Amino acid sequence: MASLHRKQAHHACFLIILFLFFSLPSFSVSLSEAEASYLTRRRLLTLKNHYELPDDFQYELDIADTFPNERLKKAYRALQAWKLAVYSDPQNMTANWVGADVCSYTGVFCAPALDDPKIEVVAGIDLNHGDIAGHLPPELGLLTDLALFHINSNRFCGIIPSSFSNLVLMFEFDVSNNRFVGHFPLVVLEWPSAKYLDLRYNDFEGEIPSTLFTKEFDAIFLNNNRFNSLIPETIGNSTVSVVSFANNEFHGCIPSTIGQMSNLNQILFLGNKLSGCFPPEIGNLVNLTVFDVSNNDFIGQLPESLSSLQNLEIMDVSNNELRGSVSGGLCKLPKLANFTFSFNYFDGEDAACATSKGSEKLFDDSQNCLANRPMQKDANKCSTVLKKSVDCGNCGGGSSSPGVPSTFEDPYDQSPSPRYRSPPPPVVTPPSPSETSVPSSPPSPIESSPPISTPSPPPPVNSPPPPVHSPPPPVHSPPPPVHSPPPPVHSPPPPVHSPPPPVYSPPPPIHSPPPPVYSPPPPVHSPPPPVYSPPPPVHSPPPPVYSPPPPPVQSPPPPTASPPPPPSHDSSPPPSFEDVILPPNIGFQYASPPPPLFPAISFMTTSCSIVILFTLS
């Protein structure tokens, strides 16, 4: 009898447990809206092939509003998915991303569609200097009318989704100064109209695809990443006017094909592991204004062909193992205002290369092996190195110059954790379609000011403009004032093959030679003229280095209302449109670490623990 009572008691307890289990809201079979949204986000995290968006995938939302057209509805889905992928938005830039009117969202710009001017589409996104933390969801591949994508100076992490290959109208792509990782984003090679590519100040790594330099870009910025390949031979096919390889781990020699880059205006190799001798073909770059190869392992002599660079304004070959004599033909170039050849093993120089204190030219010959010149290397050290033969065919790399520290502390670095082996060198910011030049804060030999943030240009008004191979020829003029005081920078745009658009800033005097600073402005409506003078102090420093990431500035949209014609060297610059004034965006310092990729994981772990404990009890 007692046994029967025990069985009945156990049975009753079991029924009570089952009742409690199924009656608790947390374990209900039906899902709340928040739980459904969370599960959808978790599914996105399992997508294969680098966040590719499957054709059958639908991000289902309960949309009560109606949309003027299906493309704006897709844009709503994409932007809502992106908002869910944001973990921190200190400036509340995405706070008004609510409702069906996506064209009113902060940083989102609409324009008539290229293929159907009667309908509005999302043509540009500009969230520059928002200090936003998050990642790029694959749904952004639904924005197939997007021509301008500017998100520089934020804390976005992860990789560039493969679904971005759908954005075939892309014209300007700027993801600089974020926390992206992975190999070079091959999706950029799928954009036939792209002209401006800015990947600098991230953690991209690996090799640079050789096909990058077969595309008709006007500006490419790869500096301050972790790329570690050879410089591709295809560089000679490039149409760029500005390219920066600075502060990576590129190795090998400079390809001789460099002499075929007819549009080249500025090129930066500084801060890598490049070696070998300079190819004489560099002398063919008749439009070159800035050439910086400092902090590498180059050997041999300076080619005589460098005396042909009649437009050269800044040249820096410091911190290498160069030797021989510096010719008067080079030092007497008519526009050469800043020539640094310190920390090498030169044992001779023309009298024109030894400038006096009162000279308007800044030439630095210190720490060489020059007789009767101050601040030179020890004679024994010079003798030891100069006795060694030079093998210009050896491109395997070498050690740093004796007497030159292999790791430099950057007096100008405002970032909390610098990671580069040499002092932050100048970095170029390209000219691209817009009306104003963008500030960047290059350091001068005496003082330096941290870079500032500035508003960036609105996106295309009618999708991307026809290819423009390069902006107007170099004109020395300062950028107009912006919301935060921008320091003037040296940014001579490259030569053009068609009549250049007007330049909107008055030319300043050019008699005072500035420090070596090369940072052309980012995307702007009409390529900005170069400015070359020491930067004034500013108040909102962004990330590390001698040359900050290029924030675009207030200006009218670049793209035009006509579809891009096939690439041609005779194409004319895009027509201008009414100015769209953007509110100022104030940049931040990025001292805080990137947030966890998916904060909801900790919540799920806690929930799972509760389930287990409850079941056990």
Secondary structure as GFF3:
##gff-version 3
##sequence-region A 1 617
A	DSSP	alpha_helix	2	23	.	.	.	ID=ss1
A	DSSP	three_ten_helix	25	27	.	.	.	ID=ss2
A	DSSP	alpha_helix	33	45	.	.	.	ID=ss3
A	DSSP	alpha_helix	48	51	.	.	.	ID=ss4
A	DSSP	alpha_helix	70	84	.	.	.	ID=ss5
A	DSSP	beta_strand	86	88	.	.	.	ID=ss6
A	DSSP	three_ten_helix	102	104	.	.	.	ID=ss7
A	DSSP	beta_strand	108	112	.	.	.	ID=ss8
A	DSSP	beta_strand	120	126	.	.	.	ID=ss9
A	DSSP	beta_strand	133	135	.	.	.	ID=ss10
A	DSSP	three_ten_helix	138	142	.	.	.	ID=ss11
A	DSSP	beta_strand	148	150	.	.	.	ID=ss12
A	DSSP	beta_strand	155	158	.	.	.	ID=ss13
A	DSSP	three_ten_helix	162	166	.	.	.	ID=ss14
A	DSSP	beta_strand	172	174	.	.	.	ID=ss15
A	DSSP	beta_strand	179	183	.	.	.	ID=ss16
A	DSSP	three_ten_helix	186	190	.	.	.	ID=ss17
A	DSSP	beta_strand	196	198	.	.	.	ID=ss18
A	DSSP	beta_strand	203	206	.	.	.	ID=ss19
A	DSSP	three_ten_helix	210	214	.	.	.	ID=ss20
A	DSSP	beta_strand	219	221	.	.	.	ID=ss21
A	DSSP	beta_strand	226	227	.	.	.	ID=ss22
A	DSSP	three_ten_helix	233	237	.	.	.	ID=ss23
A	DSSP	beta_strand	242	244	.	.	.	ID=ss24
A	DSSP	beta_strand	251	252	.	.	.	ID=ss25
A	DSSP	three_ten_helix	256	260	.	.	.	ID=ss26
A	DSSP	beta_strand	266	268	.	.	.	ID=ss27
A	DSSP	beta_strand	273	276	.	.	.	ID=ss28
A	DSSP	three_ten_helix	280	284	.	.	.	ID=ss29
A	DSSP	beta_strand	290	292	.	.	.	ID=ss30
A	DSSP	beta_strand	297	300	.	.	.	ID=ss31
A	DSSP	three_ten_helix	304	308	.	.	.	ID=ss32
A	DSSP	beta_strand	314	316	.	.	.	ID=ss33
A	DSSP	beta_strand	321	326	.	.	.	ID=ss34
A	DSSP	alpha_helix	328	331	.	.	.	ID=ss35
A	DSSP	beta_strand	338	340	.	.	.	ID=ss36
A	DSSP	beta_strand	345	349	.	.	.	ID=ss37
A	DSSP	three_ten_helix	351	353	.	.	.	ID=ss38
A	DSSP	beta_strand	362	364	.	.	.	ID=ss39
A	DSSP	alpha_helix	379	386	.	.	.	ID=ss40
A	DSSP	beta_strand	432	434	.	.	.	ID=ss41
A	DSSP	beta_strand	523	525	.	.	.	ID=ss42
A	DSSP	alpha_helix	600	616	.	.	.	ID=ss43
###
